[in-house]
Amino acid sequence: MKKRARRKAERPTEILDAAFEEFVKTGYSATRLEDVARRAGVTKGTIYFYFETKERVFQEMMRHKSQDLLPDLDRLASQLEGSYAERFRKLVVFFFGRIAEDRAERETLRLLIAEGSRFPDMVDKYYEEFVQPVIDHFKRIIEAGVTAGEFRAAPANSFAELVASPALLLSIWTMLFGTRRQLDITAFTEASIDLLMKGIENPRRDIRPATRH
């Protein structure tokens, strides 16, 4: 009985994982719930038991796949120590690495771009639940760095979104060119950090000891 209950609890996630593969393979319009059910090893009726429409399956799948990064990012941010430049660097390296290596992150972005006009509310939700928290992490480090005198009060400080711009380019580049025009991820990350730091670092800084935030 316990095994059956556990399988039932796991079923929505299995359906969403199967839906992800089908939506990536054929896009929203061409995806059939019959194919999702077959991949998940359930009946079509089982899908409707958990999700009333195909649109609902798509929306919940996007939310499910978009949340994988944030717990790890939150954990890293809570453990950061050292100068704010060092903290900034560690956060960028982690974020860019995940964007480059995580297929789910890239394909979720691809689906969001392709289907966003059909689901504007979902795009807004994606921003609130995923994009904004990531930006806030970088914003807090930049603001603390300015207070500590490490970073200057530059115009770029008002747009922490700029930090995500190279990561967005990295995702789109990988989606378009794959291994045919593969970027050196480590070198790309280092170049991006150098460019970003040039925009915010204070050349006349009097660094105060950083405290944990």
N, C-alpha and C positions, 0 to 999 in steps of 0.2 A: 504493500500500500504506500509506504514512504517513497519507494522508487518511482511509482506511478505519479505521485504528487510532485516529486522533484522534476520529472520529465515534463509535466504539465506547466510548471513554473518556468521552465527553460524554453518552452515552445515559442513564445512571442519573440524572444531574441533570435532563435533559429530561423523564424520566418523573416525577420528583418535582415538577417545576414544573407539569406537566400535572395530576398528582394533586392538587396544592394547589388549582388552579382548580376541579376537580370536587368536591372535598370542601367547598370554600367554597360552591359552587353548590347542592349537594344534601344535604350532611351525610354523616356516615360510613355510616349504614345504607343510604341510597339510592344511594350511589355504586357504580357498576359498573366493574370493571377494563377491560371492553370500551370504556367511554367514555374512560377514562384513556388506553388504548392508541390510540384514534382521535385524541384530542387531541395525543398525543405523536408520532403518525405511525409507530407501531410495531405489532407484533402482540401479542396478549395473552400468547402464549408468551414473547415477549421480556421482558415484565414479570416473569414467573415465573422467568426465567433469573437476574434480578438480585435479586428479592424473592420469597420463597417464598409469602407470603400477603398478602392485602389489609391485614391488621392490621400486617404488617411495612412495607408501603408507607406506611401512615398514620404509623407511628412514625418512620420515617426522614424522611418529608416534614416532620414537625414539627421534628425536629432540624435539618434542612437550612435551614428558614426561620427558625428561632430564632437561628441563629449569625451572621446578617448584621450585627447591631448591634455585637457585642462587639469585633471587631478595631478598628473606628473609635473606640469608647469607650476602649479600651486605649491607642491611639495618642494621643488627646487628653490622657488622664490623664498620660501620660509626658512631655508637653510643657508642662504647666501651670506657670505662674510667677506671682509676685506674692503678695499677702496670701492667707491661707486663705479669707477671705470672697470674694475675687475668683475663686479657683480653684473654690470651691463654686458660685458663680454661673455660671461658664462650663460647668461640668459639668451643672448643672440645665438651662440653656438648650439645650445640645446634646441631652440626654436627652429633654426634653419635646418639642423640635422633631422629633426622629426618631419619637417615639411618635405625634405628631400627623400627620406627613406620610407615614409608611411604612405603606402598606396591608397589607403582609405581616405587620408586627408586630401590627396590630389584628386581622386575621383569624385569626392564630395564637392570639391570646388568646381570641377568640370560640370557636374550635374546642376549645381547652383547657377552657373553661368548660362547653361543651356535651357534650364526650366524656370529661371527666376521670374521672367515676365508672366508666367502662368501662375506662380505662387508668390505674389509680392509679400503677403503676410509671413510666409516662411522665410523669405530673405530678411525681413525685419527681425524675426525671431533668431535667426542664425547670427545676425549682428549682435543682438542683445546677449545671447547665451554663449557665444564663442569669440567673436571678434573683439567686442568691448572689453571682456576680461583680460584678453591678451594685451591689448593696448594699455589697459590700466596698470598692468605689471611694469611695463616699460616706463610709463609716465611717472609712477611712484619713484623709481630709481633715478630718473632724470631730475625730478623736482628735488629729491633729497641730495643729489649731487650738486645742484645749484646752491642749495642752502649751505652745504659743506665747503663751497668754494672750488670744487673740482671742475664743475661745468659752468660755463658762462650763461647768462640769461639771453640766449640766442633765440631768434625767431623760430627755429626748428623745434624748440622746446614746447611750443604750443601745438605741435603736430607730431605726437608720438606715432601716429599712423605711418610716418615716413620710415620707421624702423621695419614695418611689415612690408614695405614696397619691394625690397630685394627678395624677400621670401616669396612674394606673389609672383615676381618675375621667374624665380627658380621653379615654382610649381608649373607655371604656364610653359616655360621652356621645356621642362621634362615631359609635359603632356604632348607638346607639339613634336619634339624631336627625339625623345626617348634616348636610346643608346647611339643614334646616328650622329648626333652633335652633342655628345655628353660633356657636361661641365665638370671641372674638377671642383667638387663640393667644398673641400677644405680650403682651397685657394680662393674660391668665390666668397666663402664666408669671411675669410681674413680680409679680403679686399673690401667687402661691405662694411665690416667693423671699422676699418681704417677710414673709409669715407664718412661713415656716421660720426665717428669720434672727432674727425676734423671739424665737423659742424657744431659740436657742443662743448668740446674740451676748452678749459680756461688756461691759456698759455702762461698766465701770471698767477696761477693758483697757489694758494697757501692752504694745503690740504689739512683739514682737521681730522682727528681720528673718527672713523666711521662707526656708528652704532648700529646694531641690528634693528631692522624694521619688519 
